[in-house]
Amino acid sequence: MIGIGIFMLLIALWLGGMGLADQKALWWRFQARRFSDPEANEPSEAGYRGRRILLLSCAAVMVAMAVWWFTDIDYFESGGLRD
C-alpha cells in the first residue's frame, strides 16, 4: 500500500523536474527534429510558460494525492473504520 504513495511522489518529482528544466532546450532536444523547419514550428514564449505551469501544477496535484494517500492508509487497512 505504501508503494503507491511512493510511486506518486516519484512521478511528482519527475514532473517537477521537467517543469523546472529549460523548456526551450527540451523542445529543441526532443521535438525539433520532427520538423523540416524547426524555427518556424517552435512554440512561443507563452507556449513554453504554459507547459511549465502545467507540469508544475500536475506535480503539485500528485504531491497532494500522495499526502492524502499516506494520511488515509490506516483508514484503508482498518477496513473503513475511523478512530
C-alpha atoms as one frame of an Amber mdcrd trajectory, in Angstrom:
protein
   0.000   0.000   0.000   2.823   2.411   0.783   4.397   1.656  -2.607   1.598
   3.515  -4.395   2.259   6.676  -2.388   5.984   6.464  -3.065   5.269   5.936
  -6.764   3.098   9.084  -6.765   5.919  11.041  -5.111   8.398   9.806  -7.721
   6.074  10.909 -10.525   5.659  14.283  -8.804   9.443  14.609  -8.560   9.828
  13.819 -12.250   7.053  16.255 -13.257   8.534  18.972 -11.050  11.977  18.430
 -12.537  10.592  18.639 -16.051   8.711  21.811 -15.089  11.836  23.433 -13.692
  14.005  22.437 -16.654  14.610  24.773 -19.598  11.537  24.231 -21.801  13.187
  25.662 -24.902  16.139  23.260 -24.581  13.776  20.336 -24.082  11.821  21.290
 -27.193  14.953  21.597 -29.306  16.312  18.312 -27.959  13.219  16.131 -28.374
  10.759  17.807 -30.766  12.656  19.965 -33.262  13.946  17.048 -35.326  10.376
  16.160 -36.333  10.103  19.311 -38.471  11.885  20.268 -41.677  11.950  23.913
 -40.480  12.096  23.751 -36.657  12.431  27.526 -36.195   9.084  28.083 -37.927
   7.385  25.494 -35.697   8.970  26.471 -32.392   6.396  27.298 -29.684   6.051
  30.856 -28.451   7.208  32.005 -25.041   3.601  31.721 -23.865   3.608  28.092
 -25.020   6.760  27.367 -23.037   5.314  29.137 -19.995   2.030  27.226 -20.302
   3.853  23.901 -20.446   5.905  24.845 -17.381   2.772  25.836 -15.436   1.016
  22.615 -16.492   3.932  20.408 -15.397   4.322  22.161 -12.043   0.555  22.043
 -11.434   0.487  18.318 -12.160   3.405  17.834  -9.764   1.535  19.723  -7.041
  -1.573  17.595  -7.609   0.490  14.412  -7.384   2.040  15.573  -4.086  -1.428
  16.353  -2.729  -2.641  12.907  -3.782   0.372  11.246  -2.136  -0.218  13.168
   1.106  -3.884  12.134   1.034  -2.835   8.540   0.369  -0.368   8.472   3.277
  -2.873  10.012   5.707  -5.639   7.554   4.764  -3.559   4.347   4.793  -4.817
   3.464   8.281  -8.386   4.010   7.058  -7.889   1.573   4.189  -6.070  -1.030
   6.289  -8.732  -0.959   9.019 -11.451  -1.849   6.537 -13.047   1.590   6.525
 -13.275   2.160  10.271 -12.292   5.592  11.571 -10.874   6.033  15.079
